Amino acid sequence: MKSIPRETDFIVVGAGVAGLRAAIELAEAGRVLVLAKRELSESATQYAQGGIAVALSDEDDIGLHLQDTLDAGDGLCNPEAARILVEEGPERIQELIDWGTAFDRHGTKLTFTREGAHSRSRVLHAHGDSTGREIGRALYSKARTLSNITFSDFEFSTDLSLHDEHVAGIELIDQSGGTHHASASAVLLATGGIGQVYSETTNPPIATGDGVAMAFRAGAEISDMEFVQFHPTALYVRNAPRFLISEALRGERAQLRNMEMLRFMPKYHEMAELAPRDVVARAIVHEMEIIPARDPVVYLDLTHLSAERIKSRFPRIYDTCMKYNIDITTDMIPIRPAAHYAMGGVRTDLQGKTNLPGLFAAGEVAATGVHGANRLASNSLLEGVVFGARAGAAMRESLRAAKDRTRSNCITPAPI
Ligand SMILES: Cc1cc2nc3c(=O)[nH]c(=O)nc-3n(C[C@H](O)[C@H](O)[C@H](O)COP(=O)(O)OP(=O)(O)OC[C@H]3O[C@@H](n4cnc5c(N)ncnc54)[C@H](O)[C@@H]3O)c2cc1C
């Protein structure tokens, strides 16, 4: 039976993109315990398909990425958080490449695709439509080289523990149902989203909002929970999970058709299928309402693309749809919107600090205000690396400051 340390310097709850990136940042400052409630490989990060947005192509610049992020956020972004995201993004992506992330390339040049509400092609992808899995793989491999990091899977964190109003550790249930306590100088919540609160969601079963609940019970501020993004295009097969059909298909000119096979997006928005997600999701719901059907859906049509291109660009989507006898090279894909991403969560500053001393949050569980009311496609993996690194740096600093305080309290005044 494995045993986890009862006492460590830092606890990171979550092994998705945000938790892994933070752990790497923390490893030089002390012992880091990274926990996951199921297998380490089970996170939203692993399912992210379309890619990671970054202003690195020749036709792009940081100002344009910022403007698209602010526009998609419907005037409710924290502009400073959005500026940090786009400005620090390129450096974090270079780091991912240095750590072995194999983004897709034409020859030696990175290939960028376009997604909804982006004014430029700026979305990097890996293995076609397995970007999150590849980023997670590279971060995990990097973290495994750092001896200060300990991983433990199937450890379900249930609550934060407080000492003198300072978060001082967590309560856990292990696989056998036993309860434990682990203490640390600082705790990072990187527990991901809340999608499973909804009956129709693209999120994996781990996305049950545990981090928000734990933080709330401990007295942390929660904000913007009303902003939940519904992804316009989740595969609709009755009684099957709502597998995501990436926006990148629309970036490759896939069209939406209603039950009468008519294309409808141009009448809702000038960017048509590439309008912001909230606009597309609302348009689909409207079309499902005005054409009566027992099981309403709309269709995504990419049959104009060559079969070869579809299979090489979207291998995971192709294989998954085939399991339901939908051949996306010849058939239209039945889709419906589904709950996808929580813009709100545990309120933090731009360093991932919450209002509770010792408690930090990063990634989807956090609310920095970076996405406003509506996240720009492919900005959340970027958020994970940018704000995961920032939270890690702030936790390092908090430990250093605590050690300095202890040292200065121990200095004996010189005899007069
Ligand atoms: C199908 C799908 C496709 C997506 N595609 C994209 C995309 O192309 N581009 C993009 O930018 N974003 C995409 N997203 C969104 C993006 O993947 C997520 O927002 C991001 O990966 C969240 O990362 P995270 O590190 O915050 O959390 P996650 O990756 O979800 O990791 C959460 C971790 O917390 C752990 N955990 C949770 N609760 C507990 C608990 N109580 N105790 C212990 N551990 C716990 C889990 O075990 C897991 O390790 C997609 C999301 C989905 C669902």
The ligand as a MOL file (V3000), in Angstrom:
LIG
                    3D

  0  0  0     0  0            999 V3000
M  V30 BEGIN CTAB
M  V30 COUNTS 53 58 0 0 0
M  V30 BEGIN ATOM
M  V30 1 C -13.2250 17.7740 -24.2490 0
M  V30 2 C -12.4770 19.0460 -23.9580 0
M  V30 3 C -11.7550 19.6760 -24.9590 0
M  V30 4 C -11.0620 20.8560 -24.6830 0
M  V30 5 N -10.3020 21.4340 -25.6720 0
M  V30 6 C -9.5360 22.5070 -25.3620 0
M  V30 7 C -8.6280 23.0400 -26.3170 0
M  V30 8 O -8.4950 22.5440 -27.4260 0
M  V30 9 N -7.8840 24.1120 -25.9620 0
M  V30 10 C -7.9740 24.6970 -24.7170 0
M  V30 11 O -7.2580 25.6850 -24.4450 0
M  V30 12 N -8.8170 24.1860 -23.7980 0
M  V30 13 C -9.5890 23.1130 -24.0830 0
M  V30 14 N -10.4250 22.5980 -23.1310 0
M  V30 15 C -10.4120 23.1720 -21.7930 0
M  V30 16 C -9.1320 22.7400 -21.0720 0
M  V30 17 O -8.8190 21.4070 -21.4160 0
M  V30 18 C -9.2910 22.8270 -19.5630 0
M  V30 19 O -9.8430 24.0680 -19.1800 0
M  V30 20 C -7.9100 22.7130 -18.9000 0
M  V30 21 O -7.2470 21.5550 -19.3720 0
M  V30 22 C -8.0630 22.6510 -17.3920 0
M  V30 23 O -6.8080 22.3380 -16.8550 0
M  V30 24 P -6.6470 22.2920 -15.2830 0
M  V30 25 O -5.2290 21.9460 -15.0220 0
M  V30 26 O -7.1920 23.5290 -14.6710 0
M  V30 27 O -7.6240 21.1000 -14.8160 0
M  V30 28 P -7.7360 19.5910 -15.3270 0
M  V30 29 O -6.8980 19.3290 -16.5040 0
M  V30 30 O -9.1710 19.2510 -15.4040 0
M  V30 31 O -7.1210 18.7650 -14.1000 0
M  V30 32 C -7.8190 18.6810 -12.8740 0
M  V30 33 C -7.0200 17.7960 -11.9200 0
M  V30 34 O -7.5450 17.9680 -10.6240 0
M  V30 35 C -7.7110 16.6900 -9.9970 0
M  V30 36 N -8.7820 16.7840 -9.0090 0
M  V30 37 C -10.0170 17.3150 -9.1510 0
M  V30 38 N -10.6960 17.2360 -7.9880 0
M  V30 39 C -9.8570 16.6390 -7.0920 0
M  V30 40 C -9.9760 16.2570 -5.7130 0
M  V30 41 N -11.0910 16.4770 -5.0050 0
M  V30 42 N -8.9080 15.6730 -5.1140 0
M  V30 43 C -7.7590 15.4030 -5.8090 0
M  V30 44 N -7.5970 15.7440 -7.1070 0
M  V30 45 C -8.6400 16.3600 -7.7320 0
M  V30 46 C -8.0460 15.7590 -11.1570 0
M  V30 47 O -7.7990 14.4180 -10.7680 0
M  V30 48 C -7.0970 16.3030 -12.2290 0
M  V30 49 O -5.8090 15.7310 -12.0340 0
M  V30 50 C -11.1250 21.4190 -23.3930 0
M  V30 51 C -11.8730 20.7930 -22.3860 0
M  V30 52 C -12.5380 19.6060 -22.6670 0
M  V30 53 C -13.3240 18.9500 -21.5630 0
M  V30 END ATOM
M  V30 BEGIN BOND
M  V30 1 1 1 2
M  V30 2 1 2 3
M  V30 3 2 2 52
M  V30 4 2 3 4
M  V30 5 1 4 5
M  V30 6 1 4 50
M  V30 7 2 5 6
M  V30 8 1 6 7
M  V30 9 1 6 13
M  V30 10 2 7 8
M  V30 11 1 7 9
M  V30 12 1 9 10
M  V30 13 2 10 11
M  V30 14 1 10 12
M  V30 15 2 12 13
M  V30 16 1 13 14
M  V30 17 1 14 15
M  V30 18 1 14 50
M  V30 19 1 15 16
M  V30 20 1 16 17
M  V30 21 1 16 18
M  V30 22 1 18 19
M  V30 23 1 18 20
M  V30 24 1 20 21
M  V30 25 1 20 22
M  V30 26 1 22 23
M  V30 27 1 23 24
M  V30 28 2 24 25
M  V30 29 1 24 26
M  V30 30 1 24 27
M  V30 31 1 27 28
M  V30 32 2 28 29
M  V30 33 1 28 30
M  V30 34 1 28 31
M  V30 35 1 31 32
M  V30 36 1 32 33
M  V30 37 1 33 34
M  V30 38 1 33 48
M  V30 39 1 34 35
M  V30 40 1 35 36
M  V30 41 1 35 46
M  V30 42 1 36 37
M  V30 43 1 36 45
M  V30 44 2 37 38
M  V30 45 1 38 39
M  V30 46 1 39 40
M  V30 47 2 39 45
M  V30 48 1 40 41
M  V30 49 2 40 42
M  V30 50 1 42 43
M  V30 51 2 43 44
M  V30 52 1 44 45
M  V30 53 1 46 47
M  V30 54 1 46 48
M  V30 55 1 48 49
M  V30 56 2 50 51
M  V30 57 1 51 52
M  V30 58 1 52 53
M  V30 END BOND
M  V30 END CTAB
M  END
